[in-house]
Amino acid sequence: MSLDIPFKLLLLFSSFSFTGVPAGATTAGLGSQHAQLLPYNNQRTSHFFNVKTFGAQADGLTDDTKAFLSAWNKACQATGEVDIMIPKGTYLVGPLKFAGPCENVSKIIVHMKGYLKATTNLFKYGDGAGWVEFRWIEGLTLTGGGTFDGQGAKAWPYNSCSTDFNCKLLPTVCFFHLAHQLCLQIVHVINNLFPQSFELAYKTDEEKVLFQQNVKFLAMNRTIVRGITSVNSKFFHMALVECKNFKGSKIKISAPADSPNTDGIHIQRSSGVYFTRSLIGTGDDCISIGQGNSQVTITSISCGPGHGISVGSLGRYKDEGDVSGLVVRDCTMIGTSNGIRIKTWANSPGRSAATNMTFENINMENVTNPIIIDQAYCPFASCTPMGPSQVKLSDIYFKKIKGTSLSAVAVALECSKGIPCQDIYLEDVHLELATGEKQVTSTCKNVRAKYIGTQIPPPCA
């Protein structure tokens, strides 16, 4: 008898479906009060698109560009949540523009587990194109542990623009002059005759943002990038332009210390940006904060080799946007040429400002210039400034900066004579010469900094 009751109860429960309705019944006969107790079904849909289904070979030799674009186009036309799969394998791809808006898609997740290799054929890049570009997309997540390989070593020998203001290789002429198609045809002929003469150069920082980043994000909103690697970009590894609500984490970026202009992450005209827990080693700035940014937070970054974390360069172009609300915290610089650097050009064509910026708990290990403000910035062999920088620097805080300096001058604050820096604070700074031979010093120009707590080197006289 004791076994009979449980058995009958089991039979009773088995006659019900998972919705709580007897099997074979519908909800039509239930009252509204009972209907509200049923599980809610929001009819979420998810669609999967695998690049191999669209013809990707993943052999590292076949051009898989069309397969990637076909998968994206189908995904962007879907409804609901979308998953794009890039399985393990080596994919040779040319320029990829993943463009929105994807009007009926609520979320796109790109599961990138493969190894993407950039083509080195310039003729395939077209007018000012980068390599992989995401633009005008809401709710993108890029993850999966995959790698972008820009194959930049083939381009670096032809880039002299870090030392020559007037550098202008043929492809640059093509991109910025009217006889574009004719010029590209000439480049195509030269490329066939001399395969290693094809790579691209640029003259200015603005032009650099256009050219062959490994990954570029343009006018994106609600973007997540997690667990992605970028190696050997021809120029910037990752660029954000006009993005909002961007989160990046567990990113690895790598290029040789002598690779020119291979900035790790460049941010421009963006807001609500957050990068954390990433490893960056390049031949230029690990992270560069360009003009027009607000509310950018950088935490737990290991930087080196490279030029450190920089604000700028600012003030080179007319109508630049202000920079405000930057926080750089809990980062380590290892063997970099600079630690924290703010750089603005002399002779600015217009006024702008960089304000409300905090650099806190930064560890310097054998860094050449741990703290530097340079408002007469010139990356070339020589410059002839006609006037002072018109970028106003104010409300800047350096807190808990410690470690070792390779140069005798560990703190250099060179502000603009036209608009001196205001409200520059140094709190608990402890920097020692790496050799231990003598105490480091500080230099100041056109600034009256305010000091709190420990100060090694001693404040400027």
LOMI-773149 format. One record per residue (C-alpha): residue in three letters; x, y, z. Coordinates in Angstrom, 2 decimals, decimal comma, padded with zeros to 5 digits. Example, Ala and Ser with C-alpha at 12.3 -4.5 7.8 and 13.67 -1.06 7.14 Angstrom:
! residues 2
kegu=ala u=012,30 v=-004,50 w=007,80
kegu=ser u=013,67 v=-001,06 w=007,14
! end
This chain:
! residues 461
kegu=met u=000,00 v=000,00 w=000,00
kegu=ser u=002,88 v=002,31 w=000,78
kegu=leu u=004,16 v=001,90 w=-002,82
kegu=asp u=000,72 v=002,28 w=-004,41
kegu=ile u=000,17 v=005,99 w=-003,53
kegu=pro u=003,49 v=007,30 w=-004,93
kegu=phe u=002,91 v=005,28 w=-008,09
kegu=lys u=-000,52 v=006,85 w=-008,58
kegu=leu u=000,93 v=010,31 w=-007,98
kegu=leu u=003,57 v=009,62 w=-010,62
kegu=leu u=000,90 v=008,66 w=-013,12
kegu=leu u=-001,00 v=011,85 w=-012,30
kegu=phe u=002,04 v=014,13 w=-012,85
kegu=ser u=003,02 v=012,33 w=-016,04
kegu=ser u=-000,32 v=013,28 w=-017,57
kegu=phe u=000,69 v=016,94 w=-017,52
kegu=ser u=002,88 v=018,69 w=-020,07
kegu=phe u=005,82 v=020,98 w=-019,17
kegu=thr u=003,49 v=023,99 w=-019,39
kegu=gly u=001,43 v=022,72 w=-016,49
kegu=val u=-001,51 v=021,74 w=-018,77
kegu=pro u=-002,82 v=018,14 w=-018,98
kegu=ala u=-001,32 v=016,34 w=-021,95
kegu=gly u=-003,29 v=016,96 w=-025,11
kegu=ala u=-005,02 v=020,02 w=-023,68
kegu=thr u=-004,61 v=023,67 w=-024,66
kegu=thr u=-004,69 v=026,88 w=-022,70
kegu=ala u=-007,80 v=028,13 w=-024,46
kegu=gly u=-010,13 v=026,91 w=-021,72
kegu=leu u=-008,13 v=028,36 w=-018,85
kegu=gly u=-009,14 v=031,54 w=-017,13
kegu=ser u=-006,87 v=034,58 w=-017,38
kegu=gln u=-005,77 v=034,14 w=-013,78
kegu=his u=-004,52 v=030,62 w=-014,48
kegu=ala u=-002,96 v=031,64 w=-017,80
kegu=gln u=-000,75 v=034,17 w=-016,04
kegu=leu u=000,84 v=031,35 w=-014,06
kegu=leu u=002,14 v=029,59 w=-017,19
kegu=pro u=005,82 v=029,98 w=-018,13
kegu=tyr u=006,38 v=033,03 w=-020,36
kegu=asn u=007,73 v=032,28 w=-023,84
kegu=asn u=009,27 v=035,33 w=-025,48
kegu=gln u=009,90 v=033,39 w=-028,71
kegu=arg u=013,63 v=034,16 w=-028,74
kegu=thr u=015,28 v=032,85 w=-031,85
kegu=ser u=018,92 v=032,10 w=-032,51
kegu=his u=020,52 v=031,52 w=-035,90
kegu=phe u=023,91 v=029,94 w=-036,57
kegu=phe u=026,12 v=030,71 w=-039,57
kegu=asn u=029,37 v=028,83 w=-040,09
kegu=val u=031,89 v=030,34 w=-042,54
kegu=lys u=032,80 v=026,84 w=-043,71
kegu=thr u=029,21 v=026,28 w=-044,77
kegu=phe u=029,68 v=029,23 w=-047,11
kegu=gly u=032,82 v=027,78 w=-048,67
kegu=ala u=035,73 v=028,79 w=-046,42
kegu=gln u=038,61 v=026,32 w=-046,87
kegu=ala u=040,69 v=027,28 w=-043,80
kegu=asp u=043,88 v=026,03 w=-045,44
kegu=gly u=045,83 v=029,31 w=-045,21
kegu=leu u=046,23 v=029,43 w=-049,00
kegu=thr u=042,76 v=029,80 w=-050,49
kegu=asp u=041,22 v=033,27 w=-050,37
kegu=asp u=038,28 v=032,88 w=-047,98
kegu=thr u=037,11 v=036,51 w=-048,20
kegu=lys u=033,90 v=035,77 w=-050,12
kegu=ala u=032,87 v=033,03 w=-047,70
kegu=phe u=033,24 v=035,36 w=-044,72
kegu=leu u=031,25 v=038,13 w=-046,37
kegu=ser u=028,52 v=035,75 w=-047,49
kegu=ala u=028,14 v=034,41 w=-043,96
kegu=trp u=027,94 v=037,96 w=-042,60
kegu=asn u=025,37 v=039,10 w=-045,15
kegu=lys u=023,08 v=036,19 w=-044,35
kegu=ala u=023,52 v=036,72 w=-040,62
kegu=cys u=022,76 v=040,43 w=-040,88
kegu=gln u=019,49 v=039,66 w=-042,66
kegu=ala u=018,34 v=037,26 w=-039,96
kegu=thr u=015,99 v=037,94 w=-037,04
kegu=gly u=016,72 v=037,73 w=-033,31
kegu=glu u=020,04 v=036,52 w=-031,96
kegu=val u=022,75 v=035,51 w=-034,41
kegu=asp u=025,89 v=033,40 w=-033,95
kegu=ile u=028,66 v=033,44 w=-036,57
kegu=met u=031,10 v=030,56 w=-036,26
kegu=ile u=034,75 v=030,74 w=-037,39
kegu=pro u=036,12 v=027,29 w=-036,48
kegu=lys u=039,78 v=026,50 w=-035,87
kegu=gly u=041,93 v=026,67 w=-038,95
kegu=thr u=043,98 v=029,23 w=-040,89
kegu=tyr u=042,00 v=031,60 w=-043,10
kegu=leu u=043,59 v=033,85 w=-045,73
kegu=val u=041,31 v=036,87 w=-046,13
kegu=gly u=041,48 v=040,25 w=-047,78
kegu=pro u=039,67 v=043,35 w=-046,56
kegu=leu u=036,50 v=042,42 w=-044,68
kegu=lys u=033,82 v=045,02 w=-044,08
kegu=phe u=031,15 v=043,70 w=-041,74
kegu=ala u=028,57 v=046,45 w=-042,04
kegu=gly u=025,22 v=047,10 w=-040,46
kegu=pro u=022,73 v=048,13 w=-039,54
kegu=cys u=021,27 v=044,65 w=-039,08
kegu=glu u=017,78 v=045,94 w=-038,45
kegu=asn u=016,08 v=042,80 w=-037,16
kegu=val u=019,03 v=041,37 w=-035,25
kegu=ser u=019,08 v=041,91 w=-031,48
kegu=lys u=022,57 v=040,52 w=-030,88
kegu=ile u=025,46 v=039,22 w=-033,00
kegu=ile u=028,09 v=036,95 w=-031,47
kegu=val u=031,15 v=036,17 w=-033,60
kegu=his u=032,79 v=033,02 w=-032,24
kegu=met u=036,26 v=033,42 w=-033,68
kegu=lys u=038,39 v=030,38 w=-032,96
kegu=gly u=040,40 v=030,48 w=-036,18
kegu=tyr u=043,64 v=032,16 w=-037,25
kegu=leu u=043,04 v=034,95 w=-039,78
kegu=lys u=045,91 v=036,00 w=-042,08
kegu=ala u=045,79 v=039,29 w=-043,97
kegu=thr u=046,53 v=039,37 w=-047,65
kegu=thr u=049,60 v=041,41 w=-048,54
kegu=asn u=048,25 v=042,39 w=-051,95
kegu=leu u=047,62 v=046,13 w=-051,66
kegu=phe u=045,47 v=046,21 w=-054,78
kegu=lys u=042,76 v=044,35 w=-052,88
kegu=tyr u=042,46 v=047,00 w=-050,18
kegu=gly u=041,00 v=049,81 w=-052,28
kegu=asp u=040,54 v=053,38 w=-051,10
kegu=gly u=041,81 v=053,86 w=-047,56
kegu=ala u=040,55 v=050,48 w=-046,44
kegu=gly u=041,60 v=048,70 w=-043,30
kegu=trp u=041,74 v=044,94 w=-043,03
kegu=val u=038,85 v=043,78 w=-040,82
kegu=glu u=036,23 v=046,41 w=-040,13
kegu=phe u=032,98 v=046,36 w=-038,18
kegu=arg u=030,72 v=049,35 w=-038,72
kegu=trp u=027,23 v=050,59 w=-037,78
kegu=ile u=026,34 v=047,57 w=-035,65
kegu=glu u=024,37 v=047,36 w=-032,40
kegu=gly u=025,14 v=044,64 w=-029,89
kegu=leu u=028,21 v=042,90 w=-031,35
kegu=thr u=030,29 v=040,44 w=-029,33
kegu=leu u=033,63 v=039,28 w=-030,76
kegu=thr u=035,12 v=036,40 w=-028,78
kegu=gly u=036,49 v=032,89 w=-029,04
kegu=gly u=040,29 v=033,04 w=-028,62
kegu=gly u=041,12 v=033,53 w=-032,31
kegu=thr u=043,94 v=035,57 w=-033,85
kegu=phe u=044,23 v=038,39 w=-036,39
kegu=asp u=047,61 v=038,28 w=-038,14
kegu=gly u=048,22 v=041,41 w=-040,24
kegu=gln u=051,48 v=040,07 w=-041,72
kegu=gly u=052,94 v=043,51 w=-041,16
kegu=ala u=056,56 v=042,46 w=-041,53
kegu=lys u=056,16 v=042,79 w=-045,29
kegu=ala u=055,08 v=046,43 w=-044,90
kegu=trp u=057,32 v=047,78 w=-042,12
kegu=pro u=060,51 v=048,19 w=-044,22
kegu=tyr u=058,71 v=050,69 w=-046,46
kegu=asn u=057,36 v=052,86 w=-043,65
kegu=ser u=059,65 v=055,81 w=-042,89
kegu=cys u=056,90 v=058,13 w=-041,70
kegu=ser u=057,91 v=057,96 w=-038,04
kegu=thr u=061,04 v=059,92 w=-038,95
kegu=asp u=060,12 v=061,78 w=-042,15
kegu=phe u=057,35 v=064,39 w=-042,11
kegu=asn u=057,20 v=064,54 w=-045,92
kegu=cys u=057,12 v=060,80 w=-046,58
kegu=lys u=054,78 v=059,92 w=-049,43
kegu=leu u=054,83 v=056,50 w=-051,03
kegu=leu u=052,90 v=055,92 w=-054,24
kegu=pro u=049,83 v=054,30 w=-052,67
kegu=thr u=049,35 v=057,37 w=-050,44
kegu=val u=049,16 v=059,51 w=-053,57
kegu=cys u=046,54 v=057,11 w=-054,89
kegu=phe u=044,34 v=057,45 w=-051,86
kegu=phe u=044,40 v=061,22 w=-051,60
kegu=his u=044,44 v=062,48 w=-055,17
kegu=leu u=041,80 v=062,55 w=-057,89
kegu=ala u=043,42 v=060,22 w=-060,42
kegu=his u=042,66 v=057,34 w=-058,13
kegu=gln u=041,76 v=054,52 w=-060,51
kegu=leu u=044,66 v=055,25 w=-062,86
kegu=cys u=047,05 v=055,36 w=-059,92
kegu=leu u=045,78 v=052,06 w=-058,56
kegu=gln u=046,31 v=050,48 w=-061,97
kegu=ile u=049,92 v=051,69 w=-061,87
kegu=val u=050,29 v=050,24 w=-058,40
kegu=his u=048,86 v=046,96 w=-059,68
kegu=val u=051,49 v=046,81 w=-062,46
kegu=ile u=054,28 v=047,65 w=-060,00
kegu=asn u=052,93 v=045,06 w=-057,59
kegu=asn u=053,20 v=042,38 w=-060,27
kegu=leu u=056,71 v=043,42 w=-061,27
kegu=phe u=058,03 v=044,09 w=-057,77
kegu=pro u=055,89 v=042,18 w=-055,25
kegu=gln u=057,50 v=043,78 w=-052,21
kegu=ser u=057,03 v=047,39 w=-053,27
kegu=phe u=053,30 v=047,53 w=-052,66
kegu=glu u=052,88 v=048,59 w=-049,09
kegu=leu u=051,19 v=051,73 w=-047,84
kegu=ala u=052,45 v=054,77 w=-045,97
kegu=tyr u=050,80 v=057,92 w=-044,63
kegu=lys u=051,69 v=061,45 w=-043,60
kegu=thr u=049,55 v=062,28 w=-040,59
kegu=asp u=047,93 v=060,73 w=-037,54
kegu=glu u=044,48 v=061,23 w=-039,10
kegu=glu u=045,53 v=059,31 w=-042,19
kegu=lys u=046,98 v=056,53 w=-040,04
kegu=val u=043,53 v=055,82 w=-038,62
kegu=leu u=042,32 v=055,04 w=-042,14
kegu=phe u=044,93 v=052,52 w=-043,11
kegu=gln u=045,11 v=048,79 w=-042,55
kegu=gln u=044,46 v=048,35 w=-038,89
kegu=asn u=044,07 v=044,72 w=-038,03
kegu=val u=040,60 v=045,45 w=-036,64
kegu=lys u=038,62 v=048,68 w=-036,85
kegu=phe u=035,32 v=049,49 w=-035,14
kegu=leu u=033,41 v=052,41 w=-036,64
kegu=ala u=030,23 v=053,94 w=-035,20
kegu=met u=029,47 v=050,90 w=-033,06
kegu=asn u=027,23 v=050,70 w=-029,98
kegu=arg u=027,17 v=048,09 w=-027,19
kegu=thr u=030,25 v=046,19 w=-028,35
kegu=ile u=032,13 v=043,48 w=-026,43
kegu=val u=035,55 v=042,17 w=-027,48
kegu=arg u=036,92 v=039,39 w=-025,31
kegu=gly u=039,74 v=036,87 w=-025,60
kegu=ile u=041,05 v=037,97 w=-029,01
kegu=thr u=044,69 v=038,17 w=-030,17
kegu=ser u=046,18 v=040,57 w=-032,73
kegu=val u=049,71 v=040,16 w=-034,07
kegu=asn u=051,93 v=042,03 w=-036,52
kegu=ser u=049,51 v=044,62 w=-037,79
kegu=lys u=050,73 v=046,74 w=-040,68
kegu=phe u=049,71 v=049,82 w=-038,66
kegu=phe u=047,36 v=050,14 w=-035,68
kegu=his u=046,22 v=046,82 w=-034,29
kegu=met u=042,81 v=047,98 w=-033,12
kegu=ala u=041,06 v=051,29 w=-033,74
kegu=leu u=037,82 v=052,65 w=-032,30
kegu=val u=036,23 v=055,61 w=-034,09
kegu=glu u=032,91 v=057,12 w=-033,02
kegu=cys u=032,01 v=054,17 w=-030,81
kegu=lys u=029,80 v=054,11 w=-027,72
kegu=asn u=029,58 v=051,62 w=-024,85
kegu=phe u=032,57 v=049,50 w=-025,82
kegu=lys u=034,06 v=046,84 w=-023,50
kegu=gly u=037,30 v=045,00 w=-024,22
kegu=ser u=039,00 v=042,40 w=-022,02
kegu=lys u=041,57 v=039,60 w=-022,14
kegu=ile u=043,03 v=040,98 w=-025,37
kegu=lys u=046,58 v=040,12 w=-026,47
kegu=ile u=048,41 v=042,40 w=-028,88
kegu=ser u=051,93 v=041,74 w=-030,11
kegu=ala u=054,42 v=043,24 w=-032,58
kegu=pro u=058,20 v=043,70 w=-032,44
kegu=ala u=059,57 v=046,71 w=-030,57
kegu=asp u=060,99 v=048,14 w=-033,82
kegu=ser u=057,80 v=047,77 w=-035,86
kegu=pro u=056,71 v=051,30 w=-036,88
kegu=asn u=053,36 v=052,79 w=-035,87
kegu=thr u=051,89 v=049,54 w=-034,62
kegu=asp u=049,80 v=051,16 w=-031,88
kegu=gly u=047,99 v=048,53 w=-029,85
kegu=ile u=044,63 v=050,27 w=-029,34
kegu=his u=043,74 v=053,70 w=-030,71
kegu=ile u=040,56 v=055,41 w=-029,48
kegu=gln u=039,07 v=058,46 w=-031,20
kegu=arg u=035,79 v=060,38 w=-030,91
kegu=ser u=034,32 v=057,68 w=-028,67
kegu=ser u=032,59 v=057,54 w=-025,29
kegu=gly u=031,85 v=054,96 w=-022,63
kegu=val u=034,93 v=052,86 w=-023,49
kegu=tyr u=036,40 v=050,30 w=-021,08
kegu=phe u=039,48 v=048,10 w=-021,58
kegu=thr u=040,82 v=045,76 w=-018,91
kegu=arg u=043,04 v=042,71 w=-018,22
kegu=ser u=045,00 v=042,80 w=-021,47
kegu=leu u=048,62 v=042,28 w=-022,59
kegu=ile u=050,04 v=044,71 w=-025,15
kegu=gly u=053,54 v=044,84 w=-026,61
kegu=thr u=054,17 v=046,85 w=-029,78
kegu=gly u=056,49 v=049,25 w=-031,59
kegu=asp u=054,40 v=052,29 w=-030,68
kegu=asp u=051,83 v=053,33 w=-028,06
kegu=cys u=050,24 v=050,41 w=-026,27
kegu=ile u=047,10 v=052,53 w=-026,02
kegu=ser u=046,63 v=055,97 w=-027,57
kegu=ile u=043,76 v=058,26 w=-026,62
kegu=gly u=043,04 v=060,55 w=-029,55
kegu=gln u=040,86 v=063,61 w=-029,85
kegu=gly u=037,14 v=063,80 w=-029,04
kegu=asn u=036,99 v=061,08 w=-026,37
kegu=ser u=035,02 v=061,09 w=-023,12
kegu=gln u=034,56 v=058,63 w=-020,26
kegu=val u=037,33 v=056,19 w=-021,19
kegu=thr u=038,59 v=053,76 w=-018,54
kegu=ile u=041,75 v=051,67 w=-018,89
kegu=thr u=042,58 v=049,16 w=-016,12
kegu=ser u=044,92 v=046,22 w=-015,52
kegu=ile u=046,96 v=046,59 w=-018,71
kegu=ser u=050,46 v=045,17 w=-019,04
kegu=cys u=052,36 v=047,29 w=-021,56
kegu=gly u=055,74 v=046,54 w=-023,05
kegu=pro u=057,58 v=046,83 w=-025,27
kegu=gly u=056,17 v=050,04 w=-026,68
kegu=his u=055,76 v=053,75 w=-026,05
kegu=gly u=053,49 v=053,43 w=-023,02
kegu=ile u=049,94 v=054,75 w=-022,64
kegu=ser u=049,50 v=058,10 w=-024,34
kegu=val u=046,97 v=060,88 w=-024,57
kegu=gly u=047,40 v=062,30 w=-028,06
kegu=ser u=048,88 v=063,45 w=-030,04
kegu=leu u=046,40 v=066,34 w=-029,81
kegu=gly u=046,18 v=069,75 w=-031,43
kegu=arg u=047,45 v=069,04 w=-034,90
kegu=tyr u=044,17 v=069,58 w=-036,75
kegu=lys u=041,45 v=072,20 w=-036,80
kegu=asp u=038,20 v=071,56 w=-034,90
kegu=glu u=039,47 v=068,69 w=-032,78
kegu=gly u=037,17 v=067,51 w=-030,01
kegu=asp u=038,04 v=067,78 w=-026,32
kegu=val u=039,21 v=064,86 w=-024,19
kegu=ser u=037,67 v=064,40 w=-020,74
kegu=gly u=036,90 v=061,76 w=-018,14
kegu=leu u=039,90 v=059,49 w=-018,75
kegu=val u=040,90 v=057,02 w=-016,03
kegu=val u=044,02 v=054,83 w=-016,29
kegu=arg u=044,43 v=052,61 w=-013,26
kegu=asp u=046,32 v=049,50 w=-012,05
kegu=cys u=048,62 v=049,20 w=-015,06
kegu=thr u=052,24 v=048,06 w=-015,49
kegu=met u=054,79 v=049,45 w=-017,94
kegu=ile u=057,74 v=047,16 w=-018,65
kegu=gly u=060,75 v=048,47 w=-020,58
kegu=thr u=058,73 v=051,10 w=-022,45
kegu=ser u=060,12 v=054,36 w=-023,80
kegu=asn u=057,39 v=056,26 w=-021,96
kegu=gly u=055,10 v=055,43 w=-019,09
kegu=ile u=052,20 v=057,88 w=-018,95
kegu=arg u=052,50 v=060,50 w=-021,66
kegu=ile u=050,38 v=063,48 w=-022,72
kegu=lys u=051,51 v=064,90 w=-026,07
kegu=thr u=050,22 v=067,93 w=-027,98
kegu=trp u=051,56 v=069,67 w=-031,07
kegu=ala u=052,93 v=073,18 w=-031,06
kegu=asn u=051,36 v=075,73 w=-033,39
kegu=ser u=047,86 v=074,25 w=-033,10
kegu=pro u=045,43 v=075,50 w=-035,77
kegu=gly u=042,59 v=075,62 w=-033,22
kegu=arg u=041,87 v=075,44 w=-029,51
kegu=ser u=040,87 v=072,31 w=-027,66
kegu=ala u=041,16 v=070,88 w=-024,15
kegu=ala u=042,14 v=067,73 w=-022,28
kegu=thr u=040,76 v=067,77 w=-018,76
kegu=asn u=039,66 v=065,62 w=-015,82
kegu=met u=042,15 v=062,79 w=-016,32
kegu=thr u=043,45 v=060,44 w=-013,62
kegu=phe u=046,43 v=058,07 w=-013,76
kegu=glu u=046,54 v=055,96 w=-010,61
kegu=asn u=048,47 v=052,99 w=-009,26
kegu=ile u=050,84 v=052,65 w=-012,21
kegu=asn u=053,95 v=050,49 w=-011,84
kegu=met u=057,01 v=051,42 w=-013,92
kegu=glu u=059,70 v=048,81 w=-014,57
kegu=asn u=062,77 v=050,24 w=-016,33
kegu=val u=060,81 v=052,92 w=-018,16
kegu=thr u=062,73 v=055,71 w=-019,92
kegu=asn u=060,24 v=058,55 w=-019,29
kegu=pro u=057,83 v=057,45 w=-016,57
kegu=ile u=055,73 v=060,66 w=-016,40
kegu=ile u=055,83 v=063,12 w=-019,26
kegu=ile u=053,75 v=066,05 w=-020,50
kegu=asp u=055,08 v=067,23 w=-023,88
kegu=gln u=053,26 v=070,20 w=-025,39
kegu=ala u=055,93 v=070,69 w=-028,06
kegu=tyr u=055,51 v=067,19 w=-029,46
kegu=cys u=057,51 v=066,39 w=-032,59
kegu=pro u=058,14 v=062,75 w=-033,62
kegu=phe u=060,40 v=063,73 w=-036,51
kegu=ala u=064,12 v=064,45 w=-036,69
kegu=ser u=063,44 v=068,20 w=-036,61
kegu=cys u=060,47 v=070,54 w=-036,34
kegu=thr u=060,13 v=074,30 w=-036,67
kegu=pro u=057,14 v=075,28 w=-034,49
kegu=met u=055,67 v=078,69 w=-035,33
kegu=gly u=053,75 v=079,09 w=-032,09
kegu=pro u=052,73 v=077,39 w=-028,81
kegu=ser u=050,27 v=074,58 w=-028,44
kegu=gln u=046,64 v=075,68 w=-028,11
kegu=val u=045,53 v=072,59 w=-026,20
kegu=lys u=044,57 v=073,42 w=-022,63
kegu=leu u=045,57 v=070,79 w=-020,07
kegu=ser u=043,86 v=070,94 w=-016,67
kegu=asp u=042,65 v=068,81 w=-013,76
kegu=ile u=045,17 v=066,03 w=-014,29
kegu=tyr u=046,07 v=063,66 w=-011,45
kegu=phe u=049,10 v=061,37 w=-011,17
kegu=lys u=048,56 v=059,15 w=-008,10
kegu=lys u=050,61 v=056,28 w=-006,71
kegu=ile u=053,15 v=056,13 w=-009,52
kegu=lys u=056,10 v=053,95 w=-008,52
kegu=gly u=058,98 v=051,98 w=-009,98
kegu=thr u=062,24 v=052,52 w=-011,82
kegu=ser u=063,37 v=054,99 w=-014,47
kegu=leu u=066,07 v=054,47 w=-017,08
kegu=ser u=066,62 v=058,22 w=-017,41
kegu=ala u=067,79 v=060,70 w=-014,80
kegu=val u=064,69 v=062,85 w=-015,42
kegu=ala u=061,78 v=060,73 w=-014,25
kegu=val u=059,11 v=063,45 w=-014,29
kegu=ala u=059,03 v=065,96 w=-017,16
kegu=leu u=056,20 v=068,49 w=-017,32
kegu=glu u=056,62 v=070,70 w=-020,38
kegu=cys u=053,46 v=072,73 w=-020,83
kegu=ser u=052,41 v=075,31 w=-023,39
kegu=lys u=053,66 v=078,86 w=-023,08
kegu=gly u=050,46 v=080,07 w=-024,71
kegu=ile u=048,10 v=078,15 w=-022,39
kegu=pro u=050,00 v=076,97 w=-019,29
kegu=cys u=048,79 v=073,79 w=-017,59
kegu=gln u=046,40 v=074,23 w=-014,67
kegu=asp u=045,67 v=072,02 w=-011,67
kegu=ile u=048,27 v=069,32 w=-012,25
kegu=tyr u=048,50 v=067,07 w=-009,17
kegu=leu u=051,21 v=064,57 w=-008,24
kegu=glu u=050,40 v=062,39 w=-005,25
kegu=asp u=052,63 v=059,67 w=-003,80
kegu=val u=055,13 v=059,42 w=-006,63
kegu=his u=058,12 v=057,16 w=-005,94
kegu=leu u=060,47 v=056,65 w=-008,88
kegu=glu u=064,11 v=055,64 w=-008,59
kegu=leu u=066,90 v=055,35 w=-011,12
kegu=ala u=067,10 v=051,76 w=-012,36
kegu=thr u=070,87 v=051,65 w=-011,82
kegu=gly u=070,50 v=052,89 w=-008,25
kegu=glu u=073,46 v=055,23 w=-008,71
kegu=lys u=071,77 v=058,52 w=-007,91
kegu=gln u=068,40 v=060,13 w=-007,29
kegu=val u=066,20 v=060,97 w=-010,24
kegu=thr u=065,09 v=064,55 w=-010,93
kegu=ser u=062,09 v=066,38 w=-012,33
kegu=thr u=061,71 v=069,28 w=-014,76
kegu=cys u=058,84 v=071,71 w=-015,20
kegu=lys u=057,98 v=074,43 w=-017,72
kegu=asn u=054,90 v=076,66 w=-017,79
kegu=val u=053,22 v=074,81 w=-014,94
kegu=arg u=052,86 v=075,09 w=-011,17
kegu=ala u=052,15 v=071,53 w=-010,16
kegu=lys u=050,62 v=070,66 w=-006,78
kegu=tyr u=052,26 v=067,95 w=-004,69
kegu=ile u=050,76 v=065,59 w=-002,09
kegu=gly u=052,51 v=062,89 w=-000,06
kegu=thr u=055,73 v=061,17 w=-001,13
kegu=gln u=057,64 v=062,88 w=-003,91
kegu=ile u=060,62 v=061,08 w=-005,42
kegu=pro u=061,97 v=062,78 w=-007,45
kegu=pro u=061,64 v=066,02 w=-005,48
kegu=pro u=059,23 v=068,64 w=-006,88
kegu=cys u=060,48 v=071,09 w=-009,45
kegu=ala u=062,29 v=074,07 w=-007,94
! end
